[in-house]
């Protein structure tokens, strides 16, 4: 099977209201996941790579 993932970021929402709206259009809850996202604002690719390696450790 070929799965495609679509990722969006939504800030400042009312969680309960969003759940209600999703359920009203037929969405079903699948599972909860924890995801770690590391974001860097850096213009030096070598420094960025070193920072990412430190996070992995």
Protein Blocks (a to p, Z undefined) as FASTA:
>chain_A
ZZdddddddehiafklmmmmmmmnopacfbdcdddddddddfbfklmmmmmmmmmZZ
